[in-house]
Amino acid sequence: MSIFIAYEVDLKALSRALGEKKVYLATLKEAEQITGLQTGGISPLALLNRRFQVIIDCAVQSRKKIFISGGQRGINILLATEDLVSMTNASIASISRG
């Protein structure tokens, strides 16, 4: 049984986690220009060697597995949460509200 809970990124919490004064949510066009990937398919795995810092909300710690984008619209990958954190060298922080 899957349970889906709607969360929203808390930009102030995210900026603290990144050590930045302020952050904003990129537009679709900006996200594609910055990452070189099509929105809907921007995956933390596709960003591994592109000097992006990955922050994952602490809510995932209660999950053994997590779906992430497979790098193309409509393709998802199910990974062990700890594997995602390890592969991406992600930081875990409280960055959402929901």
C-alpha positions in Angstrom: 0.0 0.0 0.0 1.4 3.4 -1.0 0.6 6.6 0.9 1.1 9.9 -0.9 1.3 13.0 1.1 1.5 16.4 -0.5 4.5 18.5 0.6 5.6 21.9 -0.6 9.2 23.2 -0.5 9.8 25.7 2.2 12.2 28.1 0.4 13.4 29.7 3.6 14.3 26.3 5.0 15.9 25.4 1.8 18.0 28.5 1.7 19.2 27.8 5.3 20.1 24.2 4.3 22.1 25.5 1.3 23.8 28.2 3.3 22.3 30.8 1.0 20.7 34.2 1.9 17.7 33.6 -0.4 16.6 31.0 -3.0 13.8 31.0 -5.5 11.9 28.4 -7.5 13.2 28.4 -11.1 10.7 28.7 -13.9 10.4 25.7 -16.2 12.5 27.4 -18.9 15.2 28.4 -16.3 15.3 24.8 -15.0 15.9 23.5 -18.5 18.6 26.1 -19.2 20.4 25.5 -16.0 20.4 21.7 -16.0 20.3 21.0 -19.8 17.4 18.6 -19.1 13.7 18.6 -20.0 11.4 19.5 -17.1 9.6 16.5 -15.8 12.8 14.5 -16.3 15.3 16.4 -14.1 16.8 13.7 -11.9 19.3 14.0 -9.1 21.2 11.1 -10.8 21.4 13.0 -14.1 23.0 15.9 -12.1 25.8 13.8 -10.5 28.7 15.3 -12.3 27.3 18.7 -12.9 28.3 20.3 -9.5 24.7 20.5 -8.2 24.2 20.1 -4.4 21.4 17.7 -3.7 19.2 18.3 -0.6 16.6 15.7 0.3 13.8 16.4 2.7 14.0 14.6 6.0 10.6 13.1 5.5 12.1 10.5 3.2 14.0 9.0 6.1 10.8 7.2 7.1 10.7 5.5 3.7 12.9 2.5 2.7 12.4 3.2 -1.0 11.7 6.3 -3.0 10.7 7.0 -6.6 12.8 9.5 -8.5 12.8 10.7 -12.1 14.7 8.4 -14.5 16.0 11.4 -16.4 13.2 11.4 -19.0 9.5 12.3 -18.7 7.4 9.4 -17.7 10.3 7.2 -16.5 10.7 6.7 -12.8 13.2 4.6 -10.8 12.5 3.0 -7.5 15.6 3.2 -5.3 16.4 2.4 -1.7 16.4 5.8 0.0 19.9 5.2 1.5 21.2 4.4 -1.9 19.9 7.7 -3.3 21.5 9.6 -0.5 24.8 7.8 -0.9 24.9 8.0 -4.8 24.2 11.8 -4.8 26.1 12.7 -1.7 22.9 14.4 -0.6 22.3 16.4 2.5 19.2 15.6 4.6 17.3 18.6 5.9 13.8 19.7 6.9 12.9 21.7 3.8 9.2 21.1 3.3 5.9 21.8 4.8 2.8 19.8 4.3 
